[in-house]
Amino acid sequence: MFFTKNTIFLKIFRLLFVLFIFVSIPLIIYSIATQKKMLLDSLKIEAKDINKFIEFALSDALLLNDNSAIVEFLIDYSKKNEKLKNIIISKENNDYIIIEKDFWSFEPQLDQKYKNLEKSIESSSLLKSPILNTEVFHYTFPIYSSGIHLGWIHLSMSLEEYNKRLETVYLGFFTFFIILLGFSLFISYILSKSISDPIVSLKNIVSKISEGNLKLRAKYESNDEVGALAEGFNTMIAAIDETQTQLKLSHEKLEERVKSRTKELDSTNKLLEIKTIELEKLNKNLDIKIKEEIEKRIQQESILVQQSRLAATGEMIGNIAHQWRQPLSLITTCASGIKLEKEFGISTQEIEIEKLNTIIQSSNYLSKTIDDFRNFFKPNKEKVNFSIEEMTEQSITLVAASFNFHYITINKNFNKIEEVYGFPNEFSQAILNVLANAKDALIEKNIENPFVSIYIYENKKYGFLEIEDNAGGINDDIMTKIFDPYFTTKHKNQGTGIGLYMSKMIVEKNMNGNLSVENTVNGAKFIFAIPKNK
């Protein structure tokens, strides 16, 4: 009976057995991993002691670059140490000494596997040695003498003893697992039987009662939950037997009530059909209105984007003019100087070459400026990871000449943070919009010693950029309107009122970030929060 398919016994047995195995296997895996780590740690300690001995013994030879003394000592030492397969001395000048048991050589290059392990601190790894063509424990240790870094020592040690110990560990844990498996089967059987017996007995009584015998009662008595279930079951059967008589009496009345409710339901269904038809008409009209509103919204957003690009283009042309003013002046001065010196006959080849080089450098600067501004207007097609610091520096470069022309100082306080996820060029446009607003406010209010402070920092989820000016802040009555489209406090010839609106759309709608503003002691502070992940 206990091994019949889908019995309660088998279900409890499987559950308990799987629970035992589920708990035991992670414990065994953890124990094996711990033992394996202890074996590797013992190899690491042994290799570290060998490294320290070699470094101490060869400190003078390494400092004096005495290769013969290094080779002689290492050959003798490697022969005495059975675990040591080979030694490599990697010097800072890219000379490599390779020592094996009965062989040594000087090599101009070292395999990239070894170069990857050369760090400022000790490192170790299990790898297949390109020299020995077998798996070894490789240990790398940096060499220092009197504070001077001389290179690295590479040790390759045999894994024969390590593998033997590891096999012993595996065998021990396998034996333990077999014993644990048998113990789990036995315990699961005992517990399953003790739990399922009362339930099966109760199930048999239920089967007989379902055939119409309401006089049977469960005879299982216990203080546990199954005993309470049996007692409750007996009470329930007695109540069912009592209510059957009442059920027969109420059956006749029920038929009359069903007829009455059926008539009411028919009336309700007819009313529901009428309401459904009205609702369908309403939905059709609503769909048409929604489509019309969506088309209007798309047209409005297209107009806003176009206006934003035109405004940004105008701002960039102004920045280009400031960027080009000094190089063009320098080119004109050099060209005029060459002409005058030619006319007065005082020109020399060296002076002409120097001034022509200045003209070439200035021309290259103008070309680079064109590339910077052209890259700014290229929209990103897809989101990428990018650096807030780099995009901020790029934006500052684009407006630096304009800020310098108006004697506005830019204070930078950048912390090194992780990359964020979004559209870098669009983010740069948003930064430029805020910087342009800050510049206009400082110029309009004629602030003495004007400045803009920029801060970069992060938390677990976001990278933050803060731009703060000392223009006195934003009036409280317009603070809530500052990001509304077409809202501006400037003259209609100076602003369209869409720059901050588009910046907020870029940051929040396109990049899932946040752009907010608040007043500080000095003026207004705009806070960008850009997510680090997708």
GIVENFEN-V321887 format. One record per residue. N is the residue number from 0. NEAR is the number of other C-alpha atoms within 12 Angstrom. D_CENTER is the distance of its C-alpha to the mean C-alpha in whole Angstrom. Layout:
n->[N:N]
near->[NEAR:NEAR]
d_center->[D_CENTER:D_CENTER]
This chain:
n->[0:1:2:3:4:5:6:7:8:9:10:11:12:13:14:15:16:17:18:19:20:21:22:23:24:25:26:27:28:29:30:31:32:33:34:35:36:37:38:39:40:41:42:43:44:45:46:47:48:49:50:51:52:53:54:55:56:57:58:59:60:61:62:63:64:65:66:67:68:69:70:71:72:73:74:75:76:77:78:79:80:81:82:83:84:85:86:87:88:89:90:91:92:93:94:95:96:97:98:99:100:101:102:103:104:105:106:107:108:109:110:111:112:113:114:115:116:117:118:119:120:121:122:123:124:125:126:127:128:129:130:131:132:133:134:135:136:137:138:139:140:141:142:143:144:145:146:147:148:149:150:151:152:153:154:155:156:157:158:159:160:161:162:163:164:165:166:167:168:169:170:171:172:173:174:175:176:177:178:179:180:181:182:183:184:185:186:187:188:189:190:191:192:193:194:195:196:197:198:199:200:201:202:203:204:205:206:207:208:209:210:211:212:213:214:215:216:217:218:219:220:221:222:223:224:225:226:227:228:229:230:231:232:233:234:235:236:237:238:239:240:241:242:243:244:245:246:247:248:249:250:251:252:253:254:255:256:257:258:259:260:261:262:263:264:265:266:267:268:269:270:271:272:273:274:275:276:277:278:279:280:281:282:283:284:285:286:287:288:289:290:291:292:293:294:295:296:297:298:299:300:301:302:303:304:305:306:307:308:309:310:311:312:313:314:315:316:317:318:319:320:321:322:323:324:325:326:327:328:329:330:331:332:333:334:335:336:337:338:339:340:341:342:343:344:345:346:347:348:349:350:351:352:353:354:355:356:357:358:359:360:361:362:363:364:365:366:367:368:369:370:371:372:373:374:375:376:377:378:379:380:381:382:383:384:385:386:387:388:389:390:391:392:393:394:395:396:397:398:399:400:401:402:403:404:405:406:407:408:409:410:411:412:413:414:415:416:417:418:419:420:421:422:423:424:425:426:427:428:429:430:431:432:433:434:435:436:437:438:439:440:441:442:443:444:445:446:447:448:449:450:451:452:453:454:455:456:457:458:459:460:461:462:463:464:465:466:467:468:469:470:471:472:473:474:475:476:477:478:479:480:481:482:483:484:485:486:487:488:489:490:491:492:493:494:495:496:497:498:499:500:501:502:503:504:505:506:507:508:509:510:511:512:513:514:515:516:517:518:519:520:521:522:523:524:525:526:527:528:529:530:531:532:533]
near->[14:21:17:10:11:13:20:26:29:28:23:28:29:26:21:26:28:20:19:24:25:18:18:23:21:15:18:24:20:15:20:26:18:16:23:23:20:18:25:29:19:20:32:29:19:25:34:27:17:29:36:23:19:33:29:19:20:30:28:20:23:34:25:14:23:16:27:18:20:35:31:24:26:40:28:23:27:29:20:15:22:18:27:34:37:39:45:44:46:38:32:21:16:17:22:30:36:35:35:33:25:19:21:26:27:22:19:15:20:27:20:11:20:33:23:19:27:30:21:16:17:25:27:32:29:26:24:20:29:17:26:23:12:19:21:31:37:43:42:37:38:33:34:25:20:11:9:14:22:29:33:40:47:48:46:46:41:30:30:19:19:27:19:15:21:23:19:18:25:21:15:18:25:19:15:21:24:18:16:24:24:17:19:28:25:18:23:29:26:21:22:29:26:20:26:26:24:27:27:25:24:30:23:18:26:24:16:17:23:15:12:15:16:25:21:24:26:32:21:25:19:14:11:13:16:25:21:19:22:29:22:20:27:26:19:21:25:20:17:20:20:15:15:16:12:14:15:14:12:14:14:13:14:14:14:13:14:14:14:14:14:14:14:14:14:14:14:14:14:14:14:14:14:14:14:14:14:14:14:14:14:14:14:14:14:14:14:14:14:14:14:14:14:14:14:14:14:14:14:16:19:15:18:27:24:18:23:33:27:19:27:36:22:20:31:33:21:23:31:31:25:26:31:28:21:22:27:25:20:24:26:20:19:26:24:18:25:27:20:15:18:16:11:11:12:15:18:16:14:12:19:22:16:18:26:24:18:25:27:20:19:26:22:18:23:26:19:20:30:22:17:27:31:18:22:30:23:18:19:22:12:15:23:21:24:27:33:40:32:24:31:37:26:26:36:33:29:39:41:33:27:33:31:22:19:25:20:31:29:32:22:21:20:23:19:18:24:25:29:37:28:36:34:37:36:39:47:41:42:41:43:40:40:44:42:37:40:38:37:30:32:31:25:19:19:18:25:16:18:30:32:38:31:33:30:33:28:27:19:16:20:28:35:37:45:37:43:41:41:33:32:26:28:29:18:14:9:16:21:14:21:32:27:22:25:23:22:26:24:18:12:12:11:19:27:31:28:37:39:39:31:40:43:35:29:35:35:26:18:26:34:26:31:27:35:30:31:26:22:21:14:22:27:34:32:38:33:39:35:43:34:27:20:19]
d_center->[56:53:51:52:49:47:49:47:48:46:43:43:44:41:38:40:39:36:35:37:35:32:32:34:31:28:31:32:29:28:31:31:28:30:33:31:29:32:34:32:32:36:35:33:36:38:37:36:40:41:39:40:44:43:42:45:47:46:45:48:48:45:45:49:47:50:49:52:51:48:49:52:50:47:49:51:49:47:50:50:47:47:43:42:42:41:40:39:39:37:38:37:39:38:41:40:43:42:44:45:48:51:49:47:47:45:42:41:38:35:33:29:28:30:29:25:26:28:26:27:27:29:27:28:27:29:30:33:35:36:39:40:38:38:35:35:33:32:32:31:33:33:37:38:41:42:39:39:36:38:36:35:36:35:37:37:38:39:38:41:41:38:38:41:40:37:39:41:38:37:41:41:38:39:43:41:39:43:44:41:42:45:45:42:45:48:46:44:48:50:47:47:51:51:49:50:54:54:52:54:57:56:55:58:60:58:59:63:62:60:64:66:67:66:68:66:64:61:63:60:60:57:55:52:50:52:55:54:53:56:58:56:57:61:61:59:61:64:63:62:66:67:65:66:70:68:66:69:71:68:67:70:69:65:67:68:65:63:65:65:61:61:63:61:58:60:60:57:55:58:56:53:54:55:52:50:52:51:47:47:49:47:44:45:46:42:41:43:42:38:38:41:38:35:37:38:35:33:36:36:32:33:36:33:31:34:36:32:32:36:35:33:35:38:35:34:38:39:36:37:41:40:38:41:44:44:44:46:48:48:49:52:53:53:55:57:58:58:61:63:63:64:67:68:68:66:63:62:59:57:57:56:53:52:52:51:48:47:47:45:42:43:43:39:38:39:37:34:34:35:32:30:31:31:27:27:28:26:24:21:21:17:14:12:10:13:14:16:18:19:20:21:24:24:26:28:29:30:32:33:37:37:36:38:41:41:41:37:35:31:30:26:24:21:19:16:13:9:9:9:9:13:16:17:21:21:19:22:25:24:24:27:29:28:29:32:33:33:35:38:38:39:41:43:43:45:43:44:41:39:35:31:29:25:22:19:17:13:13:10:9:11:12:16:19:22:26:29:32:36:38:39:36:36:39:38:40:38:34:34:35:33:30:33:34:37:37:38:41:41:45:44:45:42:39:38:36:33:31:29:29:27:25:24:24:21:19:19:20:19:15:15:15:18:21:24:27:29:32:33:36:36:35:32:28:25:22:19:16:13:10:6:5:8]
